Amino acid sequence: MKVLKDYFGRSVRLTAERLRHILEHPEMADMESAVEATLREPEKVIQFRTDESVALCYRYYYGTIVGDKWLCVVVKIYG
């Protein structure tokens, strides 16, 4: 399990199982560092409408294997 910091400096757990699941998607190959950067320094953050403990963190990436795209990292904060 990795513990990452989000844009507020809060600790966010990323389990090995979740990371494996993310990286199984072909468009996410070699994007582990992008997931961390998006969480740490998002360009846009949107609060989930039905659950205030959930945030959608977005960052734009150029030249990925599927072209230019927004990466969205969804985080649930407990406590």
C-alpha positions in Angstrom: 0.0 0.0 0.0 1.2 3.5 -0.9 0.3 6.6 1.1 0.1 9.7 -1.1 -0.5 13.3 -0.2 -3.4 15.2 -1.8 -3.6 18.9 -2.7 -4.5 19.7 0.9 -1.7 17.6 2.3 -4.0 14.9 3.5 -2.8 11.3 3.5 -4.6 9.1 0.9 -4.2 5.4 0.8 -3.7 3.7 -2.5 -3.8 -0.1 -2.1 -1.9 -2.5 -4.3 -5.2 -3.9 -5.5 -6.5 -0.5 -6.6 -3.3 0.4 -8.3 -3.3 -2.9 -10.1 -6.9 -2.3 -11.2 -6.0 1.2 -12.5 -3.0 0.0 -14.4 -4.9 -2.9 -16.0 -6.6 -0.3 -18.3 -4.4 -0.1 -21.4 -4.8 3.7 -21.5 -3.2 3.9 -18.0 0.0 2.0 -18.9 3.0 3.9 -17.4 0.7 6.5 -15.8 1.3 5.7 -12.1 3.3 8.9 -11.6 0.5 10.8 -13.3 -2.0 9.5 -10.8 0.1 10.7 -8.0 0.8 14.1 -9.7 -3.0 14.6 -10.4 -3.8 13.9 -6.7 -1.0 16.2 -5.5 -1.4 19.1 -8.0 -4.8 18.9 -9.7 -5.8 21.6 -12.2 -9.4 21.2 -11.3 -11.2 19.7 -8.3 -14.9 19.0 -8.3 -16.9 17.8 -5.2 -19.1 14.9 -5.9 -22.7 16.1 -5.8 -24.2 13.3 -3.7 -21.3 12.7 -1.3 -19.2 15.6 0.0 -16.4 13.3 1.1 -15.7 12.4 -2.5 -13.5 14.7 -4.7 -12.8 14.3 -8.4 -9.3 15.6 -9.2 -8.4 16.5 -12.8 -5.2 17.2 -14.6 -4.6 17.4 -18.4 -1.9 15.3 -20.0 -0.4 15.7 -23.5 0.9 12.8 -25.6 -0.4 9.8 -23.7 -0.8 6.5 -25.6 -4.4 7.5 -26.4 -3.5 11.1 -27.2 -4.1 14.3 -25.1 -6.6 13.7 -22.2 -7.9 14.7 -18.8 -7.0 12.3 -16.1 -9.5 12.0 -13.3 -8.5 10.7 -9.9 -11.4 10.0 -7.5 -10.7 10.3 -3.8 -12.9 9.5 -0.8 -11.8 11.2 2.4 -12.8 9.4 5.6 -13.0 11.1 9.0 
